[in-house]
Amino acid sequence: MFLSGLGTSAAAPQLVPFLVKELGASLPLAGFYYLTSLAAPVAGYFVGRYSDHTGNRLNLFRLCAVAGFLGWAGLAISTAVWVPFILAVVLLAVSGATASQIFSAVHDELSVRPDDANESVVAIIRMALTGGWIVGPVLGAWVAAAYGLRPMLWMTAICTLLQIAPLGTLNPTVKPKPKSAKGPTHHASLRAMVPLLAFTGLFVLVYAGEPVKYGFLLIYMEEQLKLSPAVRGAVIGIQPFIELLIMPFSIGLGRRLGNVWLMCIAAALGVLANLCFALGASAAGMFAGQILMGGVWGIFMVLGIIVAQRLLPDAVATASAIFMSSTALASALGGITGGFGVALLGLPDVFLLPALFAGIAVIGLAMAARTGRFKM
């Protein structure tokens, strides 16, 4: 998971410069590249569905990792602007299912050995993914500056392939349920998926603020607040640091307050964070917003996958894939919101829109917690 986060986050900020500088794409066309991420939820669903049918999580994980390697390597050697779009839909969308297969395999293994510490295992693995996202952007920027954008993409391809190495030849397989067992064995019905889809939709509303923030917060701090590069870097860097501090405690807090209630509080922190960005016209306001946002993701990134799997216990790979690929939908929603919002409202008022989205999520999670809609 660390290698996954490292490779993906190293390439993500460099994709638009690659398309523009190396392949000659216009800025609007390069911006449309991120819409290819909408293929990830579709690919993730079918990979998860097949995984639940066969129970062979890790072989699928390896195939998805190889698809990711071929996709990133193809980007590194591409010479035509249309090639990255095709590779993103055909190969990189499939590779997005690697994390969901790992979490499904972990769930299967922990289910065989029930223990109070099992949720902490999930938290540790999720922290590794976050750790990769902390190191990746810095390493990617350095490699791109020192060696070029294509070598940086090769680095991402290699990190994606190296995900396979730590598992070696390990290949546990889920034993299928007896035919007499009640409930769906391999495929979940649409009715059974409704709570999961509702929960994922609320998560999308909270996460939609992230692309808005990364698209416009740096510009706002530089052009309007006139903050120095060092201060801007510190503002961006403090969020993942806070995330890692909070993640180990989110499991215990979830047991005390209830997972859904705790995520409702986290969504409320998201409202406050975006209000800080919109109204706190100072470095202190930006730091406050990022610290609050660290609290949001320190809770959601650990508890989200746990809750999603419990909402669809007979098809955990499908649940994992749907939940983890929802960030692609959130990125699309946030991109559209940011583009239209900054044109209509300007900076920093555009951050009022993700505050509104997070506020809707607060209401939805509170209603679900009170009514027991997300029974686990």
C-alpha positions as CSV (number, residue, x, y, z in Angstrom):
1,M,0.0,0.0,0.0
2,F,2.9,2.3,0.6
3,L,4.3,1.6,-2.9
4,S,0.8,2.2,-4.3
5,G,0.4,5.6,-2.6
6,L,4.0,6.5,-3.5
7,G,3.7,5.8,-7.2
8,T,0.2,7.2,-7.8
9,S,0.8,10.4,-5.8
10,A,4.1,11.0,-7.5
11,A,2.5,11.1,-10.9
12,A,-0.8,12.7,-10.2
13,P,0.4,16.4,-10.0
14,Q,2.6,15.9,-13.0
15,L,0.1,14.5,-15.5
16,V,-1.2,17.9,-16.8
17,P,2.4,19.2,-17.3
18,F,3.3,15.9,-19.1
19,L,0.3,16.2,-21.5
20,V,1.0,19.9,-22.2
21,K,4.8,19.9,-22.4
22,E,5.6,16.4,-23.8
23,L,2.5,15.8,-26.0
24,G,1.5,19.3,-26.9
25,A,-2.0,19.2,-25.5
26,S,-3.9,22.4,-24.8
27,L,-4.7,23.2,-21.1
28,P,-8.5,22.5,-21.6
29,L,-7.8,19.1,-23.2
30,A,-5.3,18.2,-20.5
31,G,-7.9,19.1,-17.9
32,F,-10.4,16.7,-19.5
33,Y,-7.9,13.9,-18.8
34,Y,-9.1,13.6,-15.3
35,L,-12.6,12.7,-16.6
36,T,-11.1,9.3,-17.5
37,S,-11.1,8.5,-13.8
38,L,-14.8,7.9,-14.2
39,A,-14.0,4.6,-15.7
40,A,-12.4,3.4,-12.4
41,P,-15.7,2.8,-10.5
42,V,-17.0,0.7,-13.4
43,A,-13.8,-1.3,-13.7
44,G,-13.6,-1.6,-9.9
45,Y,-17.2,-3.0,-9.7
46,F,-16.6,-5.7,-12.2
47,V,-13.3,-6.7,-10.7
48,G,-14.8,-6.8,-7.3
49,R,-17.8,-8.8,-8.5
50,Y,-15.5,-11.4,-10.1
51,S,-13.4,-11.5,-7.0
52,D,-16.4,-12.3,-4.9
53,H,-17.3,-15.0,-7.3
54,T,-13.9,-16.7,-7.3
55,G,-12.6,-15.7,-3.9
56,N,-9.1,-15.4,-5.5
57,R,-8.2,-11.9,-4.2
58,L,-4.4,-11.9,-4.6
59,N,-4.2,-13.2,-8.1
60,L,-6.6,-10.5,-9.2
61,F,-4.5,-8.0,-7.2
62,R,-1.4,-9.1,-9.2
63,L,-3.2,-8.9,-12.5
64,C,-4.4,-5.4,-11.6
65,A,-0.9,-4.3,-10.6
66,V,0.5,-5.6,-14.0
67,A,-2.3,-3.7,-15.8
68,G,-1.2,-0.6,-13.9
69,F,2.5,-1.1,-14.8
70,L,1.6,-1.5,-18.5
71,G,-0.6,1.6,-18.3
72,W,2.0,3.9,-16.7
73,A,4.8,2.5,-18.9
74,G,2.6,3.2,-21.9
75,L,2.2,6.8,-20.8
76,A,6.0,7.1,-20.4
77,I,6.6,6.1,-24.0
78,S,3.5,7.7,-25.6
79,T,4.0,10.2,-28.4
80,A,0.4,11.0,-29.3
81,V,-2.0,12.9,-27.1
82,W,-4.8,10.4,-27.4
83,V,-2.8,7.5,-26.1
84,P,-2.9,8.5,-22.4
85,F,-6.7,8.8,-22.6
86,I,-7.0,5.3,-24.0
87,L,-4.5,3.8,-21.5
88,A,-6.3,5.5,-18.5
89,V,-9.7,4.0,-19.5
90,V,-8.4,0.5,-20.5
91,L,-5.6,-0.2,-18.1
92,L,-5.2,2.4,-15.3
93,A,-8.9,2.1,-14.4
94,V,-8.4,-1.6,-13.8
95,S,-5.3,-1.0,-11.8
96,G,-7.3,1.1,-9.4
97,A,-8.8,-2.1,-8.0
98,T,-5.5,-3.2,-6.5
99,A,-6.2,-1.6,-3.1
100,S,-9.7,-3.0,-2.9
101,Q,-8.4,-6.5,-3.5
102,I,-5.8,-6.1,-0.7
103,F,-8.4,-4.9,1.8
104,S,-10.7,-7.7,0.7
105,A,-7.9,-10.3,1.3
106,V,-7.2,-8.7,4.7
107,H,-10.9,-8.9,5.6
108,D,-11.0,-12.6,4.6
109,E,-7.9,-13.4,6.7
110,L,-9.1,-11.4,9.8
111,S,-12.6,-13.0,9.6
112,V,-11.0,-16.4,10.1
113,R,-9.4,-15.1,13.3
114,P,-11.8,-12.7,15.0
115,D,-10.1,-10.4,17.4
116,D,-10.6,-6.9,18.9
117,A,-7.3,-5.8,17.3
118,N,-8.4,-6.7,13.7
119,E,-9.7,-3.2,13.0
120,S,-6.3,-1.8,14.1
121,V,-4.7,-4.0,11.4
122,V,-6.8,-2.3,8.8
123,A,-5.8,1.1,10.2
124,I,-2.1,0.3,10.0
125,I,-2.5,-0.8,6.3
126,R,-4.5,2.4,5.6
127,M,-1.8,4.5,7.2
128,A,0.8,2.9,4.9
129,L,-1.2,4.1,1.9
130,T,-1.4,7.6,3.4
131,G,2.3,7.5,4.1
132,G,2.9,6.9,0.4
133,W,0.8,9.9,-0.5
134,I,2.9,12.1,1.8
135,V,6.2,11.1,0.2
136,G,5.1,10.7,-3.4
137,P,4.4,14.3,-4.5
138,V,7.8,15.4,-3.1
139,L,9.7,12.6,-4.8
140,G,7.7,12.9,-8.0
141,A,8.5,16.7,-8.2
142,W,12.2,16.0,-7.6
143,V,12.4,13.3,-10.2
144,A,10.5,15.3,-12.8
145,A,12.8,18.4,-12.2
146,A,16.1,16.4,-12.1
147,Y,15.5,13.8,-14.8
148,G,12.3,14.7,-16.7
149,L,8.6,13.8,-16.8
150,R,9.0,10.5,-18.6
151,P,11.5,9.0,-16.1
152,M,9.0,10.1,-13.4
153,L,6.3,8.1,-15.1
154,W,8.6,5.1,-15.3
155,M,9.2,5.4,-11.6
156,T,5.4,5.2,-11.0
157,A,5.2,2.2,-13.3
158,I,7.9,0.4,-11.4
159,C,6.3,1.2,-8.0
160,T,3.0,-0.2,-9.3
161,L,4.7,-3.4,-10.4
162,L,6.7,-3.7,-7.1
163,Q,3.4,-3.9,-5.2
164,I,3.4,-7.6,-6.1
165,A,6.8,-8.3,-4.4
166,P,6.0,-8.1,-0.6
167,L,3.2,-10.8,-0.9
168,G,5.5,-13.3,-2.7
169,T,3.5,-16.4,-3.7
170,L,0.9,-16.0,-0.9
171,N,-2.5,-16.9,-2.3
172,P,-5.2,-17.6,0.2
173,T,-8.6,-18.3,-1.3
174,V,-12.0,-17.7,0.2
175,K,-14.0,-20.9,0.7
176,P,-17.4,-20.5,-0.9
177,K,-20.5,-20.8,1.2
178,P,-22.6,-23.9,1.1
179,K,-25.5,-23.7,-1.3
180,S,-27.9,-24.0,1.7
181,A,-26.5,-20.8,3.3
182,K,-28.9,-17.9,3.4
183,G,-28.2,-14.7,1.5
184,P,-26.3,-14.0,-1.6
185,T,-23.0,-15.9,-1.8
186,H,-21.1,-14.2,-4.5
187,H,-23.2,-11.4,-6.1
188,A,-25.1,-8.7,-4.2
189,S,-28.5,-7.6,-5.4
190,L,-29.1,-3.9,-6.0
191,R,-31.4,-3.8,-3.0
192,A,-28.7,-5.2,-0.7
193,M,-26.3,-2.6,-2.1
194,V,-28.5,0.4,-1.4
195,P,-27.0,1.2,2.1
196,L,-23.5,0.9,0.7
197,L,-24.3,3.1,-2.3
198,A,-25.9,5.7,0.1
199,F,-22.9,5.7,2.4
200,T,-20.5,6.0,-0.6
201,G,-22.6,8.9,-2.0
202,L,-22.2,10.7,1.3
203,F,-18.4,10.1,1.3
204,V,-18.3,11.5,-2.3
205,L,-19.9,14.7,-1.0
206,V,-17.2,15.1,1.7
207,Y,-14.3,14.2,-0.6
208,A,-15.4,16.5,-3.4
209,G,-13.8,19.4,-1.5
210,E,-10.3,17.9,-2.0
211,P,-10.0,18.6,-5.8
212,V,-11.4,22.1,-5.2
213,K,-8.8,22.7,-2.5
214,Y,-5.8,21.4,-4.5
215,G,-6.9,23.3,-7.6
216,F,-7.3,26.7,-6.0
217,L,-5.9,26.9,-2.5
218,L,-2.3,27.4,-3.6
219,I,-3.4,30.0,-6.1
220,Y,-5.4,31.8,-3.4
221,M,-2.5,31.8,-1.0
222,E,0.0,33.0,-3.5
223,E,-2.0,35.6,-5.5
224,Q,-4.3,37.1,-2.9
225,L,-2.8,36.3,0.5
226,K,0.8,36.8,-0.7
227,L,2.1,34.0,1.5
228,S,5.7,33.0,1.0
229,P,6.5,29.6,-0.7
230,A,7.7,28.2,2.7
231,V,4.4,29.1,4.4
232,R,2.4,27.7,1.5
233,G,4.3,24.4,1.6
234,A,3.8,24.2,5.3
235,V,0.1,24.7,4.9
236,I,-0.2,21.9,2.4
237,G,2.1,19.6,4.3
238,I,0.4,19.8,7.7
239,Q,-2.8,17.9,6.6
240,P,-1.2,14.5,6.0
241,F,0.8,14.9,9.2
242,I,-2.4,15.4,11.2
243,E,-4.0,12.5,9.4
244,L,-1.3,10.1,10.5
245,L,-1.5,11.4,14.1
246,I,-5.3,10.8,14.3
247,M,-5.5,7.5,12.4
248,P,-4.3,5.2,15.3
249,F,-7.0,6.7,17.5
250,S,-10.0,6.6,15.1
251,I,-10.7,2.9,15.8
252,G,-11.0,3.5,19.5
253,L,-13.1,6.6,19.1
254,G,-15.4,4.7,16.7
255,R,-16.0,2.0,19.3
256,R,-16.9,4.6,21.9
257,L,-19.1,6.9,19.8
258,G,-20.1,4.6,17.0
259,N,-18.4,4.6,13.6
260,V,-21.2,6.5,11.8
261,W,-21.5,9.1,14.5
262,L,-17.8,9.7,14.4
263,M,-17.8,10.1,10.6
264,C,-20.7,12.6,11.0
265,I,-18.4,14.6,13.3
266,A,-15.6,14.3,10.7
267,A,-17.9,15.6,8.0
268,A,-18.7,18.5,10.3
269,L,-15.0,19.2,10.6
270,G,-15.0,19.3,6.8
271,V,-17.6,22.1,6.8
272,L,-15.5,24.1,9.3
273,A,-12.3,23.5,7.3
274,N,-13.8,24.8,4.1
275,L,-15.3,27.8,5.9
276,C,-11.8,28.5,7.2
277,F,-10.5,28.6,3.6
278,A,-13.4,30.8,2.5
279,L,-13.5,33.2,5.4
280,G,-10.1,33.0,7.2
281,A,-8.1,35.4,5.0
282,S,-4.7,34.8,6.7
283,A,-2.1,32.1,7.1
284,A,-3.7,31.2,10.5
285,G,-7.0,30.5,8.7
286,M,-5.3,28.3,6.1
287,F,-3.5,26.3,8.8
288,A,-6.7,25.9,10.8
289,G,-8.5,24.7,7.7
290,Q,-5.8,22.1,6.9
291,I,-5.6,20.9,10.5
292,L,-9.4,20.4,10.5
293,M,-9.1,18.6,7.1
294,G,-6.5,16.3,8.6
295,G,-9.1,15.3,11.2
296,V,-11.6,14.6,8.5
297,W,-9.4,12.1,6.6
298,G,-7.7,10.7,9.7
299,I,-11.2,9.4,10.5
300,F,-12.7,8.7,7.1
301,M,-9.7,6.9,5.6
302,V,-9.7,4.3,8.3
303,L,-13.3,3.8,9.2
304,G,-14.7,4.2,5.7
305,I,-13.4,0.9,4.3
306,I,-14.4,-0.9,7.5
307,V,-18.0,0.4,7.3
308,A,-18.3,-0.2,3.6
309,Q,-17.3,-3.9,4.0
310,R,-19.8,-4.3,6.9
311,L,-22.6,-2.9,4.8
312,L,-22.1,-5.7,2.2
313,P,-20.6,-8.6,4.2
314,D,-21.4,-11.2,1.6
315,A,-19.5,-9.4,-1.2
316,V,-16.6,-7.6,0.5
317,A,-14.6,-7.2,-2.7
318,T,-17.5,-5.5,-4.4
319,A,-18.0,-3.3,-1.4
320,S,-14.3,-2.4,-1.2
321,A,-14.1,-1.6,-4.9
322,I,-17.2,0.6,-4.9
323,F,-16.1,2.5,-1.9
324,M,-12.4,3.0,-2.9
325,S,-13.2,3.9,-6.5
326,S,-15.6,6.6,-5.3
327,T,-12.7,9.1,-5.0
328,A,-12.8,9.2,-8.8
329,L,-16.4,10.3,-8.8
330,A,-15.6,12.8,-6.1
331,S,-12.7,14.2,-8.2
332,A,-15.0,14.6,-11.1
333,L,-17.7,16.3,-9.0
334,G,-15.0,18.5,-7.3
335,G,-13.5,19.4,-10.7
336,I,-16.8,20.5,-12.1
337,T,-17.7,22.4,-8.9
338,G,-14.3,24.2,-8.8
339,G,-14.4,25.1,-12.5
340,F,-17.9,26.6,-12.4
341,G,-17.7,27.8,-8.8
342,V,-14.6,29.9,-9.3
343,A,-16.1,31.5,-12.4
344,L,-19.3,32.4,-10.5
345,L,-18.1,33.1,-7.0
346,G,-14.4,33.7,-7.4
347,L,-11.7,33.1,-4.7
348,P,-12.1,32.4,-1.9
349,D,-15.9,32.1,-2.0
350,V,-15.6,28.9,-4.1
351,F,-14.8,27.0,-0.9
352,L,-18.4,27.7,0.3
353,L,-19.6,25.0,-2.2
354,P,-17.6,22.1,-0.7
355,A,-18.7,23.4,2.7
356,L,-22.3,23.0,1.5
357,F,-21.6,19.5,0.2
358,A,-20.0,18.4,3.5
359,G,-23.0,19.9,5.4
360,I,-25.4,17.7,3.3
361,A,-23.2,14.7,4.3
362,V,-23.4,15.7,8.0
363,I,-27.2,15.6,7.8
364,G,-27.2,12.3,5.9
365,L,-24.8,10.6,8.3
366,A,-26.7,11.9,11.3
367,M,-30.0,10.6,10.0
368,A,-28.4,7.3,9.2
369,A,-26.9,7.1,12.7
370,R,-30.1,7.9,14.4
371,T,-32.3,5.5,12.4
372,G,-29.7,2.7,12.3
373,R,-29.8,2.8,8.5
374,F,-26.2,1.7,8.2
375,K,-26.5,-1.4,10.4
376,M,-23.2,-3.1,11.0
